[in-house]
Every structure is written in C-alpha cells, then in structure tokens.
Amino acid sequence: MDCCSPTLLADQTGLDAVFYFTTGLLMSLGHCTGMCGPLVSAYAVAQCNACPTGKKPGLGNFLTYNAGRITSYAVLGLALGFVGSAARLGDSQQVQAWLALAVGAVMLLLGLGLAGWLPTQRWVESSRLAAAVVGRMRGLLTAQDPGRRYLLGVGNGFLPCGPVYVMAVGTVAAASPWLGAGAMALYGLGTLPVMVAMGLGAGRLGPVLQKRLTGLGAGVVLLLALQLGLRGAATLGWIGHWRIGEVVIF
C-alpha cells in the first residue's frame, strides 16, 4: 500500500486509532451521559428489582452489557469497511482518493450536527428505528443470565446515535474491514469507563459540562473529517502531503 494512501488506519500511523478512542471518551462524558444515561439507569433499576435478594447489580452485569454494545459497534465498522473495500477494487489510488473525500464530507456534515450547527444530529436520533429497537430491548432489561444481558447491549449498540454513526461512516475509508471493526471497537472502549460508572451509580455530569465535552468531541470528529479530505486531495495532487517524521498526516 502506498504510504500516502488516503485509507484510514494505515499501517504507518496510529493517529486515527487515537482519534477513535479519544472521541469515544469525550462523547461518553458529554453526549452519552445525556442520551444513554436514562437507559443505563433503567437497566440498573430493573436488574436490582429482578434480583431475588434485592442486591445491586455488580460490575460484571455492566461489563457484559457493554461488551454487547461494543460488539455492535465493531460489526458496524466491519460492514462499512467491507463497503469501502468493495469500492476500492482494483486498488485505484484515484478511487481511494475520491472515497476519502466523500467520507470526509459526510463526516463533516455529521460533525457539524454534533456541534449543534446543523440539524443532522436530530435527524439521526429522532427516528422510528430508535423506537423499534427500544421496544424490543425492554424485555431484556431484567435479564439475569449473561447471554441476555449481552443481547441487550447489542441492541443498545444499534440504537440510532449521532456520534456512533459519524465514526462508523469514517470506517468506509479503512485500510481493511478488520481495521474498520477495530476502529469502532476502540471507539466503544473509549466510552466504556463512563458507561460502567453510570451503571454503578457514580453520578452524571452537569449539563453545561456535558455540552462542552460534546463540543470537544465534535471538534475531534471535524479534525478526522478534515484529515480524510486532505489525504484525498493530496493523493489527487491538489496539495502536497504532510509528514511528521515517519507519520503521514495527510
């Protein structure tokens, strides 16, 4: 593979991997505490009520639940990574460049929605799909076996979510479907500490801080969108490539 290829998570740099994990962490502190907080709280209460001894759900309950959620993210990354790989058949640098530009543009629009400058966030999360998934998940809230808790997490992972969709779109430009799955798994791992802490009752951040952290996460998304677009433009010869040592930024 050309060192200056626009593909995501190229072998020469872990920069994109850092972007995915960091965005997951920031979005969990901001966006996820507001959006997923009620669902996680409902799960915790339902687990407590379903336990014969009334014992509070422990760490294992939430790790199993979140493992399912992260699996869903990885499946999204794998599927969209396959889409990108199919579009790049023939290993044409021009095809890869235009794909990077297109993905960067979509991520830019969705990232502006996360920042509150476009209505794309509302379009994604106010959908019939969300209601349908939540309806199917309700019966699993009181699940006492690990398998059903895992399935609840899988359902959570497929809920329409602006940040998840933004990062999943980026995996279309992944160097391989497996790297796309890995990128989304890293995003999910970034959200794990806060999601587990919420389940264990560690409290929630104030709305002002949530908004600021979501804005910071949106900024990271916009940087990733810009990087993809610049990689595509550089591959097409519109601008020069930029390196820092052995790392190709774009």
Secondary structure, DSSP 4 states (H G I P E B T S, - for coil): --TT---BT-TT--HHHHHHHHHHHHHIIIIIHHHTHHHHHHHHHHHHHHSTT-PPP-HHHHHHHHHHHHHHHHHHHHHHHHHHHHHTTT--HHHHHHHHHHHHHHHHHHHHHHTTSSTHHHHHHSSHHHHHHHHHHGGGTT--SHHHHHHHHHHHHTS--HHHHHHHHHGGGBSSHHHHHHHHHHHHHHHHHHHHHHHTT-----HHHHHHHHHHHHHHHHHHHHHHHHHHHHHTTSS---EETTEE--
